[in-house]
Amino acid sequence: MAKIAFVTDSTTYMPEELLGKQKLDVAPSVVIWDGEELRDGVDIQPSDFYARLATASVMPTTSQATPGYFKEIYEKLVKAGTKDIISLHVSTKLSGTVGSANQAAELVPKANVTIIDGQSASMGTGWPLLVGMKAAQAGKSFKEVEKVIRSSMAKSGVLIMVNTLEFLHKGGRIGGAQRYLGAALNLKPILEVQDGGLEPLERVRTKSKAMKRLVDLVGERTGGKKPLMIAALHANAPGEAEKLLAMAKEQYNPEMAVITAVSPSVGTHTGPGTLGIGYMSGVKL
């Protein structure tokens, strides 16, 4: 059994190709839809979620992973022989997930759990988590692994473009982008996770120009620091995500480049057709 175990929530949606043989426990967020409670990534997958969303008359809502899910995971890990656990999660400004993890940790006193507010979402938490997992695999201590995760968080980010702000507005996650509501339909809002909250950057005419702007913003944020890791994020738009990733690869030649779906619990708030880039620079994996 590994010396250090890693836990996250389903908003991270780490691509399997990055994990390889490394073990990651995931507490699912809950999508509440027409009386059903569906565990994100367990009872409902992204493809099914967005297909249903396209014709739904009742819109879903979400709830963070429950303390019970976390308690079950922590107890399982302790029983298997791993007491040192790093639990890295979506920003507290976007979800109550960290609160659930804290409640659960208090109920499992035999576990040594460090809970980290990831200050981001999707691969904005995924890349730092992967750095920590690689460090643990290399034999780093618990404190050293925590340190490299926190350091990597400062070098990671998420930029997204949404087709409409209505989903963010209805879900209460709109933040400063409130002022963009009611803008012309052909203007594509670009937003960024800043200090753990989702904030507006600019509005761009046409999706193609917005995609180019997303790629350019990565360069502005990273300052050309290498190595660069890029994940193209999409909510039921795999073809456009492939195009976005190809643009980023041509412009930056990143060390790692992957495509990952936006999880149902995140897609509930961003809406279908959302595209984004989760990046990390200046950190060796």
C-alpha positions in Angstrom: 0.0 0.0 0.0 1.2 3.5 -0.9 2.6 5.6 2.0 0.5 8.6 0.9 -3.0 8.4 -0.4 -4.7 11.1 -2.6 -8.3 12.1 -2.6 -10.1 14.7 -4.8 -13.7 15.4 -5.9 -15.3 14.8 -9.2 -15.0 18.4 -10.4 -11.3 17.7 -11.0 -12.0 15.0 -13.7 -8.5 13.8 -14.1 -7.9 12.0 -17.5 -7.1 8.3 -17.0 -4.1 8.7 -19.3 -2.4 11.0 -16.8 -3.0 8.7 -13.8 -1.6 5.6 -15.3 -1.2 3.1 -12.4 -1.4 5.7 -9.7 -4.4 5.4 -7.4 -6.7 8.4 -6.9 -9.9 8.2 -4.8 -12.7 10.5 -6.0 -15.7 11.7 -3.9 -18.5 12.4 -6.3 -20.5 15.6 -6.3 -24.2 15.2 -6.7 -26.4 16.3 -9.6 -30.0 16.7 -8.5 -32.3 16.4 -11.5 -36.1 16.1 -11.5 -36.1 14.4 -8.1 -33.1 12.1 -8.8 -29.8 12.4 -7.0 -27.1 11.3 -9.4 -23.5 10.8 -8.4 -21.2 12.7 -10.8 -19.1 10.2 -12.7 -20.8 7.2 -11.1 -24.5 7.4 -11.9 -24.1 9.8 -14.8 -21.3 10.4 -17.2 -20.6 13.6 -19.2 -21.9 12.2 -22.5 -25.2 11.1 -21.0 -25.5 14.3 -18.9 -25.1 16.7 -21.9 -27.4 14.7 -24.1 -30.1 14.9 -21.5 -29.4 18.6 -20.8 -30.0 19.4 -24.5 -33.6 18.5 -24.3 -34.4 18.9 -20.6 -37.4 21.0 -19.5 -36.2 20.9 -15.9 -32.7 22.1 -15.2 -30.4 20.3 -12.8 -28.8 21.6 -9.6 -25.8 20.4 -7.8 -24.6 19.6 -4.3 -21.1 19.0 -3.0 -19.8 15.6 -2.2 -21.2 14.6 1.2 -19.2 14.1 4.4 -20.4 10.5 4.2 -18.6 9.9 0.9 -15.4 11.3 2.3 -15.7 9.4 5.6 -16.1 6.2 3.6 -13.0 6.9 1.5 -10.8 7.9 4.5 -11.9 4.8 6.5 -11.2 2.5 3.6 -7.7 4.0 3.2 -6.9 3.6 6.9 -8.2 0.1 6.9 -5.9 -0.7 3.9 -2.9 0.6 5.8 -2.5 4.2 4.6 -3.1 6.9 7.3 -1.4 9.8 5.5 -3.9 11.3 3.2 -3.9 14.5 1.0 -7.4 15.6 0.1 -7.3 18.4 -2.6 -10.5 20.0 -3.7 -12.4 22.6 -5.7 -12.2 26.1 -4.4 -14.4 27.0 -1.4 -15.7 30.0 -3.4 -17.2 27.6 -5.9 -18.4 24.7 -3.7 -18.8 23.5 -0.1 -16.7 20.4 -0.8 -13.9 21.4 1.5 -16.3 21.7 4.3 -17.6 18.2 3.7 -14.0 16.8 3.7 -13.2 18.6 7.0 -16.3 17.2 8.7 -15.4 13.7 7.5 -11.8 14.0 8.7 -13.0 14.7 12.2 -14.9 11.5 12.2 -11.9 9.4 11.2 -9.3 10.2 14.0 -7.0 7.4 12.9 -6.4 9.2 9.6 -3.8 11.9 9.2 -5.7 14.0 6.6 -4.4 17.3 5.1 -7.3 19.0 3.3 -6.3 21.6 0.7 -8.5 24.2 -0.8 -7.4 24.0 -4.4 -8.4 27.6 -5.2 -9.5 26.4 -8.6 -11.5 23.7 -10.4 -11.1 21.1 -13.1 -7.5 20.7 -14.2 -6.6 23.9 -12.3 -6.6 21.5 -9.3 -5.8 18.4 -11.4 -2.3 19.5 -12.5 -1.1 20.3 -8.9 -2.6 17.1 -7.7 -0.7 15.2 -10.3 2.5 16.9 -9.2 1.9 15.7 -5.7 1.2 12.2 -6.7 4.4 12.1 -8.8 6.4 13.5 -5.8 5.0 10.8 -3.5 5.9 8.2 -6.1 9.4 9.5 -6.0 9.6 9.0 -2.3 9.0 12.5 -1.0 7.8 13.0 2.5 4.2 13.9 3.4 5.2 17.5 4.2 7.3 17.8 1.0 4.4 16.5 -1.1 2.1 19.1 0.4 4.6 21.8 -0.2 5.0 21.0 -3.9 1.2 20.8 -4.4 0.8 24.3 -2.9 3.6 25.7 -4.9 2.2 24.2 -8.1 -1.2 25.7 -7.4 0.3 29.2 -7.8 1.6 28.2 -11.2 -1.7 26.8 -12.5 -4.9 28.3 -13.8 -8.1 27.8 -15.7 -9.6 30.0 -18.5 -13.0 29.2 -19.9 -15.3 30.5 -22.6 -19.0 29.9 -22.2 -21.8 30.1 -24.8 -24.1 31.8 -22.4 -23.9 33.1 -18.8 -27.4 31.9 -18.0 -26.3 28.7 -16.4 -23.8 30.5 -14.2 -26.5 33.0 -13.3 -29.0 30.4 -12.4 -26.5 28.4 -10.3 -25.3 31.5 -8.4 -21.7 31.1 -9.6 -21.7 34.1 -11.9 -19.5 36.5 -9.7 -18.3 39.6 -11.4 -19.6 38.4 -14.8 -23.0 39.6 -13.8 -22.4 42.7 -15.8 -22.1 40.7 -19.0 -25.6 39.4 -18.8 -27.8 40.5 -21.6 -24.9 41.1 -23.9 -25.3 40.4 -27.6 -25.5 36.6 -28.3 -22.6 36.6 -30.7 -20.2 37.8 -27.9 -18.5 35.0 -26.2 -17.6 35.7 -22.5 -14.1 34.6 -21.4 -13.7 34.0 -17.7 -10.9 33.0 -15.3 -10.7 31.4 -11.9 -9.0 34.1 -9.9 -8.3 33.7 -6.1 -10.7 30.8 -6.1 -13.6 32.7 -7.7 -14.8 32.8 -11.3 -14.3 36.3 -12.7 -14.8 37.9 -16.1 -11.9 38.9 -18.4 -13.4 40.0 -21.6 -16.0 39.4 -24.4 -14.9 38.3 -27.8 -16.8 38.3 -31.1 -17.3 34.7 -32.5 -16.2 31.4 -31.0 -13.2 31.1 -33.3 -11.7 34.4 -32.0 -12.5 33.4 -28.4 -10.7 30.1 -28.8 -7.6 32.0 -30.2 -7.9 34.4 -27.3 -7.9 31.5 -24.8 -4.7 30.2 -26.3 -3.1 33.7 -26.3 -4.0 34.2 -22.6 -2.2 31.1 -21.6 1.0 32.7 -22.9 0.3 35.9 -21.1 -0.3 34.1 -17.8 2.7 31.8 -18.0 5.2 34.2 -19.4 6.7 31.5 -21.6 7.9 29.5 -18.6 8.6 25.8 -19.3 7.7 23.1 -19.0 4.1 23.8 -19.9 1.2 21.4 -19.3 -2.1 22.0 -21.0 -5.6 20.4 -20.8 -8.3 21.4 -23.2 -11.6 21.3 -21.4 -15.0 20.9 -23.0 -18.6 20.4 -22.2 -19.9 18.2 -24.9 -17.7 19.8 -27.6 -14.9 17.2 -28.3 -14.3 18.4 -31.8 -13.8 22.0 -30.7 -11.6 20.8 -27.8 -9.4 19.0 -30.3 -9.1 22.1 -32.4 -8.3 24.2 -29.3 -5.6 21.8 -28.1 -4.1 21.7 -31.6 -3.9 25.5 -31.6 -2.2 25.4 -28.1 0.3 22.7 -29.2 1.3 24.6 -32.3 1.8 27.9 -30.4 3.6 26.5 -27.3 4.7 22.9 -27.9 3.7 21.9 -24.3 5.3 19.0 -22.5 1.9 17.5 -21.9 -1.3 18.1 -23.7 -4.6 16.3 -23.0 -8.3 16.7 -23.5 -10.8 16.2 -20.7 -14.5 16.6 -20.3 -16.1 19.2 -18.0 -17.8 17.1 -15.3 -21.6 17.1 -15.0 -21.4 19.0 -11.7 -19.4 21.8 -13.3 -21.3 21.6 -16.6 -24.5 22.2 -14.7 -23.2 25.8 -14.0 -21.2 26.5 -17.2 -23.6 25.0 -19.7 -23.1 22.9 -22.9 -20.5 24.0 -25.4 -18.2 25.5 -22.8 -14.5 25.3 -23.8 -11.5 26.0 -21.6 -7.8 25.5 -20.9 -6.4 24.3 -17.6 -2.6 24.9 -17.6 0.5 24.7 -15.4 3.9 26.1 -16.1 7.4 26.0 -14.6 6.8 22.7 -12.8 8.4 19.5 -13.8 6.3 16.3 -13.6 
